[in-house]
Amino acid sequence: MSKKGHFDPRFNIGGGVAGGGGGGNAGDGLTNRGFYQDLTDDGGRSLDATDSSEKLPQLTVARPHYQQEELNNEMNYRKPKTRMCQTVLAGVKSFSARRCLGNVLPIFNWLSEYSWERDFLADLISGCTVAVMHIPQGMGYALLANVPPIVGIYMAFFPVLIYFLLGTSRHNSMGTFAVISIMVGKSVLAHSTAGAALKMAESGVGNGTEGGGGGVTVADVALPGRGPIEVAAAVCFIVGAMQLLMYVCRLGVVSFLLSDTLVSGFTTGAAIHVLTSQIKDLLGLSLPPITGNFKIVNTYIAIFSDIARVNYSAILISTVTIVLIVINNEFLKPKVAKRSAIPIPIELIAVISGTLLSQYLGLNEQYAIKTIGHIPTGFPAPSLPDLALFRVLLLDCFTIAMVAYAVSVSMGLIFAQKQNYEIDFNQELLAMGASNVFGSFFSCMPFSASLSRSMIQFTVGGKTQIASIISGDHRGVAEGTADAGDSICGLLAVELRGRARWMVTFLTVVLIAIDIGLLVGIALSVIFIFLKGMKPYTCLMENVPNTDLYLDVKRYKGTIDIAGVKIFHFCGSLNFATRAGFKSSLCQLLNINLTEEIKQLNSGDYKRQQNLLRCLVLDFTAVSYIDTSAVSSLKSLINEFDKLSIKILVAGAPCPVYEMMLKCKLVGPAVEREYCKVFPTVHDAVHWGKECIAQDSGRISVVGLEGGVV
């Protein structure tokens, strides 16, 4: 066998290679299964090196054959030592106040590169366009959350201001989002005063008067309990506190559990919730609040039970509004986009038109059409959220925090990839957590990135979060619109374009509940990852003629096998959960029942077979991790094969895997017993195995290559 520094001419890729050359010559230890004959030319003339060089360029490598220890000694292998004191000291020495400030406040990083001449006009146009959308969306989504519509206007300013300073996404339009609003609405109905929630759902109580000016305020109805705004603000504070805690624990990585299929199924199911929540308003029905699981099913039961009491005036207005919006989106918007970067503000036109019609035609008094009511002006006075709700809101707030963060990060990542900049997942937790905590003092509910507004902000040409600040200043426009009179509630329907790719998540969200659907989706993702890890890719490999390459025998039919040697490839993590699968997959591919083979060996009831397995090479080049339990199982496996006179060789183990095997005394100079030899490559192991077989040819194995004992 070759030693360190000894050149073996058989390792010359491009000429003959040990374990692979000779054109399938049996004298070289190769057994041709019939495929190598396909490589002949001109009626049986073998392709030599000259012929093959005309087709493919040749790669020639000359080096000694190594065992792992020999290579380690020659290349001065040392495991890196991590010293906590030195690491901390190096971190202190490299501390930079400017870099620290830039990490905490990313605005200082991108604002220094901001071009006011080139970028500000685009941000101004984008901000104004998004502001036009934010007015009706903010009011409508606030109603989905069962809070006064003014809350949606507040959310366009207070939390966005903090996100502008701390956020890393330059294109996300933060504020109200339909899915979050529905989830908050569930908590509001469950924990605010029942009379207030019912009054608000049936009569459209705003932050001022009921209906058209009956003088019944939310505070009047909610006393002596908690009003909807109090509950929503408490939810906002708790969600923000959770996101800040996740930031401290560096849990931004949890976003990777939310796969594209999960997000697709979840958002599509949530869109069904949004559409369902607006059906009663489109039909002009007044239904009692419906909470708990199976909300959609119960909502449609209530709608069809009360279908005879629909308001035909509301249906007419809803139909006209929807038709006009569809015409604009499908026909007018593409034509306008060719000539102007600013789209037609169809939503704002619908709200203004509805306000004027309501004011001068008396839609509420004459046609019993539900209206929002008076929208107050000015900013709310800051107040401390009701922290007494912490315990009862904890579970609801956790799912809201996860959904809001996942949606925002997903949208931000899409835009960051398109515009070639980075977003920091943990910094996003800090930005959203601080924004929610700050917003909770100003009667806000949890915020998130809006899919539709973010896409508009991006496509119109927005460059940075300055566009969001500009859109946040639309509050003055909203106040002016509110003074004109009453506005119409629930005239905007949500367009469903997404397809559910994960039917379990989708059906759970639709049929049971949004939060349960998210938890089921995450659980399915974890289970899917676990199951995929439990069934890693394994195969037997054989040699490519005249090379040191070894390929999967089931996929490559031109490979040749090596007499007495089998190569088992394992891809993945080898741990307590996969060790049983490792053994079963190995035995299945080799067609070996170790227990039965050892029993027959002990009883002496066996016969010699011509083709014998003498060396088994375990290809660990794709093993990412091995734990102590897996090493223990590997020792037992080696002992079982040793009873059958089969040597096990390990090849290509990465450094961390090799170090764990050293630590567990599977290999290395300090072990009492050498369980197996370790080689840097499969080819080195095959070469050693061939020489071992040649020197120990009198030793007979009981296991045949094709399986079984004769």
Solvent accessible surface area in square Angstrom, and as a share of the most:
residue,aa,sasa,rsa
1,M,83,0.37
2,S,14,0.09
3,K,123,0.52
4,K,105,0.44
5,G,60,0.58
6,H,106,0.48
7,F,97,0.41
8,D,8,0.04
9,P,91,0.57
10,R,113,0.41
11,F,4,0.02
12,N,53,0.27
13,I,18,0.09
14,G,24,0.23
15,G,34,0.33
16,G,46,0.45
17,V,5,0.03
18,A,4,0.03
19,G,1,0.01
20,G,0,0.00
21,G,3,0.03
22,G,44,0.43
23,G,31,0.29
24,G,15,0.14
25,N,83,0.43
26,A,84,0.65
27,G,73,0.70
28,D,60,0.31
29,G,23,0.22
30,L,2,0.01
31,T,63,0.37
32,N,51,0.26
33,R,110,0.40
34,G,36,0.35
35,F,72,0.30
36,Y,34,0.13
37,Q,128,0.57
38,D,112,0.58
39,L,77,0.38
40,T,58,0.34
41,D,55,0.28
42,D,105,0.54
43,G,91,0.88
44,G,49,0.47
45,R,114,0.41
46,S,77,0.50
47,L,58,0.29
48,D,79,0.41
49,A,60,0.46
50,T,92,0.53
51,D,28,0.15
52,S,39,0.25
53,S,54,0.35
54,E,139,0.62
55,K,150,0.64
56,L,126,0.63
57,P,128,0.80
58,Q,87,0.39
59,L,125,0.62
60,T,87,0.51
61,V,52,0.30
62,A,64,0.49
63,R,56,0.21
64,P,26,0.16
65,H,7,0.03
66,Y,21,0.08
67,Q,37,0.16
68,Q,23,0.10
69,E,63,0.28
70,E,30,0.13
71,L,46,0.23
72,N,16,0.08
73,N,104,0.53
74,E,71,0.32
75,M,125,0.56
76,N,104,0.53
77,Y,57,0.22
78,R,177,0.65
79,K,124,0.52
80,P,114,0.72
81,K,172,0.73
82,T,123,0.71
83,R,137,0.50
84,M,141,0.63
85,C,108,0.65
86,Q,103,0.46
87,T,77,0.45
88,V,83,0.48
89,L,98,0.49
90,A,59,0.46
91,G,43,0.41
92,V,99,0.57
93,K,152,0.64
94,S,65,0.42
95,F,132,0.55
96,S,36,0.23
97,A,73,0.56
98,R,208,0.76
99,R,130,0.48
100,C,56,0.34
101,L,84,0.42
102,G,4,0.04
103,N,90,0.46
104,V,62,0.36
105,L,44,0.22
106,P,11,0.07
107,I,13,0.07
108,F,108,0.45
109,N,82,0.42
110,W,18,0.06
111,L,64,0.32
112,S,90,0.58
113,E,132,0.59
114,Y,20,0.08
115,S,27,0.18
116,W,147,0.51
117,E,174,0.78
118,R,163,0.59
119,D,12,0.06
120,F,72,0.30
121,L,112,0.56
122,A,23,0.18
123,D,0,0.00
124,L,66,0.33
125,I,44,0.22
126,S,0,0.00
127,G,0,0.00
128,C,65,0.39
129,T,11,0.06
130,V,0,0.00
131,A,9,0.07
132,V,32,0.19
133,M,21,0.09
134,H,4,0.02
135,I,3,0.02
136,P,6,0.04
137,Q,20,0.09
138,G,0,0.00
139,M,12,0.05
140,G,27,0.26
141,Y,29,0.11
142,A,0,0.00
143,L,43,0.22
144,L,24,0.12
145,A,0,0.00
146,N,27,0.14
147,V,0,0.00
148,P,0,0.00
149,P,4,0.03
150,I,2,0.01
151,V,0,0.00
152,G,0,0.00
153,I,1,0.01
154,Y,11,0.04
155,M,0,0.00
156,A,1,0.01
157,F,56,0.23
158,F,12,0.05
159,P,2,0.01
160,V,4,0.02
161,L,67,0.33
162,I,31,0.15
163,Y,0,0.00
164,F,31,0.13
165,L,68,0.34
166,L,20,0.10
167,G,2,0.02
168,T,20,0.11
169,S,1,0.01
170,R,74,0.27
171,H,6,0.03
172,N,0,0.00
173,S,3,0.02
174,M,3,0.01
175,G,0,0.00
176,T,1,0.00
177,F,17,0.07
178,A,8,0.07
179,V,6,0.04
180,I,1,0.01
181,S,1,0.01
182,I,14,0.07
183,M,11,0.05
184,V,0,0.00
185,G,2,0.02
186,K,58,0.25
187,S,0,0.00
188,V,0,0.00
189,L,23,0.12
190,A,62,0.48
191,H,53,0.23
192,S,10,0.06
193,T,38,0.22
194,A,80,0.62
195,G,39,0.37
196,A,4,0.03
197,A,5,0.04
198,L,73,0.36
199,K,69,0.29
200,M,14,0.06
201,A,20,0.16
202,E,71,0.32
203,S,33,0.21
204,G,12,0.12
205,V,4,0.02
206,G,1,0.01
207,N,57,0.29
208,G,15,0.15
209,T,38,0.22
210,E,33,0.15
211,G,16,0.15
212,G,50,0.48
213,G,48,0.46
214,G,61,0.59
215,G,47,0.45
216,V,51,0.29
217,T,44,0.26
218,V,18,0.10
219,A,62,0.48
220,D,87,0.45
221,V,34,0.19
222,A,3,0.02
223,L,123,0.61
224,P,141,0.89
225,G,35,0.34
226,R,84,0.31
227,G,4,0.04
228,P,1,0.00
229,I,33,0.17
230,E,80,0.36
231,V,0,0.00
232,A,1,0.01
233,A,9,0.07
234,A,0,0.00
235,V,0,0.00
236,C,1,0.01
237,F,41,0.17
238,I,1,0.00
239,V,0,0.00
240,G,0,0.00
241,A,36,0.28
242,M,28,0.13
243,Q,0,0.00
244,L,52,0.26
245,L,115,0.57
246,M,17,0.08
247,Y,49,0.19
248,V,107,0.62
249,C,70,0.42
250,R,136,0.49
251,L,71,0.35
252,G,0,0.00
253,V,91,0.52
254,V,33,0.19
255,S,13,0.09
256,F,128,0.53
257,L,59,0.29
258,L,19,0.09
259,S,45,0.29
260,D,114,0.59
261,T,51,0.29
262,L,2,0.01
263,V,36,0.21
264,S,25,0.16
265,G,0,0.00
266,F,7,0.03
267,T,30,0.17
268,T,17,0.10
269,G,0,0.00
270,A,0,0.00
271,A,19,0.15
272,I,38,0.19
273,H,10,0.05
274,V,3,0.01
275,L,46,0.23
276,T,5,0.03
277,S,28,0.18
278,Q,16,0.07
279,I,37,0.19
280,K,48,0.20
281,D,24,0.12
282,L,20,0.10
283,L,40,0.20
284,G,28,0.27
285,L,3,0.02
286,S,62,0.40
287,L,11,0.05
288,P,76,0.48
289,P,42,0.27
290,I,33,0.17
291,T,64,0.37
292,G,36,0.34
293,N,69,0.35
294,F,103,0.43
295,K,56,0.24
296,I,10,0.05
297,V,60,0.34
298,N,61,0.31
299,T,12,0.07
300,Y,67,0.26
301,I,104,0.53
302,A,24,0.19
303,I,4,0.02
304,F,140,0.58
305,S,92,0.59
306,D,25,0.13
307,I,77,0.39
308,A,97,0.75
309,R,178,0.65
310,V,21,0.12
311,N,26,0.13
312,Y,166,0.63
313,S,33,0.21
314,A,7,0.06
315,I,51,0.26
316,L,118,0.59
317,I,33,0.17
318,S,4,0.03
319,T,69,0.40
320,V,76,0.43
321,T,15,0.09
322,I,55,0.28
323,V,73,0.42
324,L,98,0.49
325,I,24,0.12
326,V,73,0.42
327,I,71,0.36
328,N,1,0.01
329,N,44,0.22
330,E,80,0.36
331,F,124,0.52
332,L,82,0.41
333,K,69,0.29
334,P,64,0.40
335,K,137,0.58
336,V,40,0.23
337,A,68,0.52
338,K,173,0.73
339,R,227,0.83
340,S,47,0.30
341,A,63,0.49
342,I,87,0.44
343,P,29,0.18
344,I,52,0.26
345,P,52,0.33
346,I,24,0.12
347,E,35,0.16
348,L,24,0.12
349,I,79,0.40
350,A,21,0.16
351,V,22,0.13
352,I,72,0.36
353,S,49,0.32
354,G,5,0.05
355,T,2,0.01
356,L,82,0.41
357,L,79,0.39
358,S,7,0.05
359,Q,91,0.40
360,Y,167,0.64
361,L,98,0.49
362,G,17,0.16
363,L,9,0.04
364,N,41,0.21
365,E,122,0.54
366,Q,133,0.59
367,Y,107,0.41
368,A,78,0.60
369,I,10,0.05
370,K,49,0.21
371,T,2,0.01
372,I,9,0.04
373,G,2,0.02
374,H,90,0.40
375,I,12,0.06
376,P,30,0.19
377,T,76,0.44
378,G,36,0.35
379,F,122,0.51
380,P,27,0.17
381,A,83,0.64
382,P,90,0.57
383,S,70,0.45
384,L,128,0.64
385,P,9,0.05
386,D,40,0.21
387,L,82,0.41
388,A,76,0.59
389,L,8,0.04
390,F,97,0.40
391,R,211,0.77
392,V,83,0.48
393,L,0,0.00
394,L,76,0.38
395,L,126,0.63
396,D,27,0.14
397,C,0,0.00
398,F,88,0.37
399,T,3,0.02
400,I,2,0.01
401,A,0,0.00
402,M,15,0.06
403,V,2,0.01
404,A,0,0.00
405,Y,1,0.00
406,A,7,0.06
407,V,8,0.05
408,S,0,0.00
409,V,6,0.03
410,S,37,0.24
411,M,17,0.08
412,G,0,0.00
413,L,64,0.32
414,I,75,0.38
415,F,0,0.00
416,A,2,0.02
417,Q,131,0.58
418,K,121,0.51
419,Q,86,0.38
420,N,141,0.72
421,Y,26,0.10
422,E,154,0.69
423,I,17,0.09
424,D,67,0.34
425,F,42,0.17
426,N,28,0.14
427,Q,10,0.04
428,E,1,0.00
429,L,0,0.00
430,L,25,0.12
431,A,0,0.00
432,M,0,0.00
433,G,0,0.00
434,A,24,0.18
435,S,0,0.00
436,N,0,0.00
437,V,29,0.17
438,F,67,0.28
439,G,0,0.00
440,S,2,0.01
441,F,59,0.25
442,F,33,0.14
443,S,23,0.15
444,C,0,0.00
445,M,2,0.01
446,P,1,0.01
447,F,0,0.00
448,S,0,0.00
449,A,0,0.00
450,S,2,0.01
451,L,64,0.32
452,S,51,0.33
453,R,0,0.00
454,S,0,0.00
455,M,79,0.35
456,I,32,0.16
457,Q,0,0.00
458,F,37,0.15
459,T,87,0.51
460,V,19,0.11
461,G,23,0.22
462,G,3,0.03
463,K,86,0.36
464,T,9,0.05
465,Q,3,0.01
466,I,16,0.08
467,A,0,0.00
468,S,3,0.02
469,I,46,0.23
470,I,31,0.16
471,S,6,0.04
472,G,3,0.03
473,D,94,0.49
474,H,7,0.03
475,R,12,0.04
476,G,48,0.46
477,V,86,0.49
478,A,7,0.05
479,E,36,0.16
480,G,46,0.45
481,T,24,0.14
482,A,7,0.05
483,D,95,0.49
484,A,48,0.37
485,G,18,0.17
486,D,33,0.17
487,S,7,0.04
488,I,21,0.11
489,C,20,0.12
490,G,17,0.17
491,L,22,0.11
492,L,43,0.21
493,A,41,0.32
494,V,47,0.27
495,E,97,0.43
496,L,71,0.35
497,R,163,0.59
498,G,53,0.51
499,R,184,0.67
500,A,28,0.22
501,R,154,0.56
502,W,46,0.16
503,M,100,0.45
504,V,75,0.43
505,T,0,0.00
506,F,35,0.15
507,L,79,0.39
508,T,15,0.09
509,V,0,0.00
510,V,16,0.09
511,L,81,0.41
512,I,51,0.26
513,A,7,0.05
514,I,9,0.05
515,D,21,0.11
516,I,57,0.29
517,G,0,0.00
518,L,5,0.02
519,L,73,0.36
520,V,45,0.26
521,G,0,0.00
522,I,29,0.14
523,A,47,0.37
524,L,46,0.23
525,S,6,0.04
526,V,69,0.40
527,I,88,0.45
528,F,122,0.51
529,I,100,0.51
530,F,109,0.46
531,L,97,0.48
532,K,125,0.53
533,G,39,0.38
534,M,66,0.29
535,K,169,0.72
536,P,31,0.19
537,Y,91,0.35
538,T,30,0.17
539,C,5,0.03
540,L,19,0.09
541,M,19,0.09
542,E,12,0.05
543,N,0,0.00
544,V,34,0.20
545,P,16,0.10
546,N,58,0.29
547,T,28,0.16
548,D,41,0.21
549,L,99,0.49
550,Y,21,0.08
551,L,53,0.27
552,D,8,0.04
553,V,26,0.15
554,K,134,0.57
555,R,160,0.58
556,Y,107,0.41
557,K,114,0.48
558,G,39,0.37
559,T,3,0.02
560,I,1,0.00
561,D,18,0.09
562,I,5,0.03
563,A,46,0.35
564,G,7,0.06
565,V,6,0.03
566,K,30,0.13
567,I,3,0.01
568,F,0,0.00
569,H,25,0.11
570,F,1,0.01
571,C,51,0.30
572,G,22,0.21
573,S,35,0.22
574,L,2,0.01
575,N,27,0.14
576,F,143,0.60
577,A,23,0.18
578,T,6,0.04
579,R,92,0.34
580,A,75,0.58
581,G,31,0.29
582,F,8,0.03
583,K,77,0.33
584,S,65,0.42
585,S,24,0.16
586,L,0,0.00
587,C,18,0.11
588,Q,147,0.65
589,L,42,0.21
590,L,7,0.04
591,N,95,0.49
592,I,11,0.05
593,N,85,0.44
594,L,6,0.03
595,T,78,0.46
596,E,79,0.35
597,E,10,0.04
598,I,24,0.12
599,K,119,0.50
600,Q,64,0.28
601,L,47,0.23
602,N,118,0.61
603,S,82,0.53
604,G,49,0.47
605,D,107,0.55
606,Y,89,0.34
607,K,145,0.62
608,R,173,0.63
609,Q,38,0.17
610,Q,177,0.79
611,N,81,0.42
612,L,21,0.11
613,L,2,0.01
614,R,26,0.10
615,C,1,0.01
616,L,0,0.00
617,V,0,0.00
618,L,0,0.00
619,D,5,0.02
620,F,1,0.00
621,T,73,0.42
622,A,34,0.26
623,V,1,0.01
624,S,81,0.52
625,Y,110,0.42
626,I,2,0.01
627,D,19,0.10
628,T,83,0.48
629,S,28,0.18
630,A,2,0.01
631,V,1,0.00
632,S,62,0.40
633,S,37,0.24
634,L,4,0.02
635,K,49,0.21
636,S,60,0.39
637,L,4,0.02
638,I,6,0.03
639,N,52,0.27
640,E,37,0.17
641,F,0,0.00
642,D,68,0.35
643,K,120,0.51
644,L,1,0.01
645,S,27,0.17
646,I,3,0.02
647,K,67,0.28
648,I,5,0.03
649,L,3,0.01
650,V,0,0.00
651,A,0,0.00
652,G,13,0.12
653,A,12,0.10
654,P,45,0.28
655,C,73,0.44
656,P,90,0.57
657,V,1,0.00
658,Y,6,0.02
659,E,30,0.14
660,M,41,0.18
661,M,0,0.00
662,L,57,0.28
663,K,156,0.66
664,C,25,0.15
665,K,125,0.53
666,L,0,0.00
667,V,7,0.04
668,G,19,0.18
669,P,122,0.77
670,A,89,0.69
671,V,24,0.14
672,E,185,0.83
673,R,99,0.36
674,E,104,0.46
675,Y,53,0.20
676,C,7,0.04
677,K,48,0.20
678,V,11,0.06
679,F,2,0.01
680,P,27,0.17
681,T,53,0.31
682,V,15,0.08
683,H,4,0.02
684,D,1,0.01
685,A,0,0.00
686,V,0,0.00
687,H,5,0.02
688,W,21,0.07
689,G,0,0.00
690,K,35,0.15
691,E,27,0.12
692,C,14,0.08
693,I,33,0.17
694,A,77,0.60
695,Q,125,0.56
696,D,47,0.24
697,S,76,0.49
698,G,71,0.68
699,R,101,0.37
700,I,55,0.28
701,S,1,0.00
702,V,13,0.08
703,V,0,0.00
704,G,1,0.01
705,L,30,0.15
706,E,135,0.60
707,G,17,0.16
708,G,33,0.32
709,V,38,0.22
710,V,85,0.49
